[in-house]
């Protein structure tokens, strides 16, 4: 681990950073100039996706957030637009934020109706990647014929089996640590809790009161 990278930053890079890297590179296969929608953009993973999308040459980055202060944070991290992430009207807000055009990539960790709206915002050869379901709601079934019309791809990703199979090292982690050491990537380390307050950390997460990576200290 580079000396310039603190323990909290390294923790965020190890899980959320690898997730963000693979979402963009391995699964969505981002190309320069493409538009990217990042749901929950002020969270531990979402905040890194926004920054890496910019690093990887995204054309327009649209962040969805839940509160005004998170909107300002997403813009500071490199998003071109930050919109309300509520499911109602989400598709229309995404299209409006992209100047009326459909988008190339949507990365979603919320699921349920938000995922349904994400699918509707994709254009020809668009890619939707789901990597969580924090809403705890079930998305609608997707008819294969709906995907075929616009050649849309829907994929899922979870970093833990990948780490279990390949280990956490490798070129991807080295790249992320290097970007962090050079301040081109800024992992967000939010609140820190004593281990005895783990319940408080969970309740703050569920209440959507947190930003970035939470740290439990023994």
C-alpha positions, 0 to 999 in steps of 0.5 A, a space after each residue: 500500500 503506498 504511503 500516501 494512502 491512508 487505511 480508510 482510503 485503502 479500505 474503500 479502494 479494496 471493495 468499492 474501488 474494485 467494484 467501480 473499476 469492474 462495473 465500468 471496465 469489465 461489465 459495462 465496457 465503457 468507451 470514450 464519450 459515452 454517457 453514464 448514469 450513476 445511481 446513489 452517486 454519493 455512496 461509497 461505490 457511486 462516488 468512485 464510479 463518478 470519478 472513474 467514469 471521468 478518468 476513463 473518458 465518459 462523455 456525460 456523467 449523470 448522478 442521482 442522489 437523495 438530498 441536496 447536499 449529496 447533489 453538490 458532492 456529486 457535482 464536485 466529484 465530477 458529475 455533469 448533472 445531479 438529479 433526484 434519484 426517486 423512482 417517480 419520474 426518474 426516466 424523464 429526469 435522466 433524459 432531460 439531464 442528457 439534453 433529451 437523449 437516451 443514455 449509454 450506460 446505467 449503473 444501479 445499486 437500488 433496484 426495484 422501480 429505479 431499475 425499471 426507470 433505468 431500463 427505459 432511459 437506455 438507447 441503442 446498444 445501451 448497457 444496464 448493470 445491477 450490483 445491488 438492491 438497496 430499495 429492497 423492492 423487486 424490479 419488473 420482469 424484463 421481456 427478452 423482446 424488449 431488449 432485442 429492439 434496441 440491442 440492450 444488455 442487462 448484466 449483474 455484478 458482485 465483487 466478492 466472488 471475484 475476489 474469492 476466485 482471483 484474489 484482491 491484488 492485481 493490476 486493477 487494485 494497483 491502478 486504483 491505489 496509484 490514482 489515489 496516491 496521486 490524488 486523481 481518485 478521492 475515496 470518500 471516507 464518511 463517518 467512523 464508528 467504534 465497533 460497539 456502535 456498529 448498530 448505529 452505522 447500520 441504522 444510518 445506512 438504512 436511513 440514507 444519512 451517510 456519504 462514502 465509506 463507513 469505518 468501524 474501528 475496534 
